[in-house]
Amino acid sequence: MLGYLNRAVPLERLAEGESEEDRLFAQRVESIRRFAMEELGLSASKNYTRYVNLDRDYLAAVVSASAMDSFNTHQWWFPVVGRVPYKGFFNIEDARRERARLERRDLDVWIRRVDAFSTLGWFRDPLYSFMKNYPVYDLAELIIHELFHATVWLNSHVQFNEELATLVGREGARLYMEQSYGENWQDESDEEAVRADFAAYLSFLRGLIAELEELYNGPAAREEKLLRREEIIEEAKLRFEAEYEDNFTTDNFRSFSELPVNNAYLGLFRLYYEGDQYFNDLYERAGLGLPEFIAVTKSLKDLRSLNRGRGNPAEELERALGLRRGI
């Protein structure tokens, strides 16, 4: 990471350069940053004010792992952030070596490419050259998601952190697009179809996860569970492929039936989206605008127990929003 940071140049160089693409990108980023900090109330910082030119279309390879007969995730411990269910590598070969090590421990492993992550204010998070190709909504969602991490992070409560940042990133990007391009911005893009397909994909995976959880929680012996889980996954792939045209309008998820799906892959969706409906409902129940909602979430940082990895952050957030009684 430090190597990338040392290569970063001020975004102003792009804004003042000869390339129209670079100038528009710099202006767009600054517009999103200003909206996130001034309109949404995310912490002011120098994040995304520097730029790194890369020769690839992703930032890092992230390794996740899970038991083979349950969704119990493998955890890594790091200073400051505490326990987290993933580990990032800038060198793909290092990620593959970590995968081999974990597979020798009889774990399911998944490697995914990520395009950003927050250093939680310890460094100035930069932009990367591949981001210039992102649709405006995707760029806004990414920046707002990561800036929220730099605003609110509770040690060892990674799932809560990620699910809450997912809500803030998605809703913040929607508000940014409405302010910048009008309320009918989705009518002029394919974003509505993309989001509808993603929702359909999540719904399908949730059904598969529920079926597997029922198996894992049952009385069968481990070997029997492992055999049956492979049958369940293969049946799901066949069903997914057969019903694709009925459920999706884009080609974004056609490759699912070819993926080596395992608990580590499915666990990623549990991490980021298991509480998706819960947080959506909580946001609606609170009856606040996003800036006011974010302001309430900031109060969680003052609860010492949460930052020591204890307590229930969802309950504390409900209490802070006035939706739960009790001490």
ABEGO torsion letter per residue (X at the ends): XAAAAAABBBAAAAAABABAAAAAAAAAAAAAAAAAAAAAGBBBBABGABBBBBABABABBBBBBBBAABABBBBBBBBGAEBBABBBBABAAAAAAAAAAAAAAGBBBBBBBBABBBAGGABBBBBBAAAAABBAAAAAAAAAAAAAAAABBBBGBAAAAAAAAAAAAAAAAAAAAAAAAEAAAAAABAAAAAAAAAAAAAAAAAAAAAAAAAAAABABBAAAAAAAAAAAAAAAAAAAAAAAAAABABAAAAAAAABBBBAAAAAAAAAAAAAAAAAAAAAAAAGBBAAAAAAAAAAAAABAAAAAGBEBAAAAAAAAAGABBEX
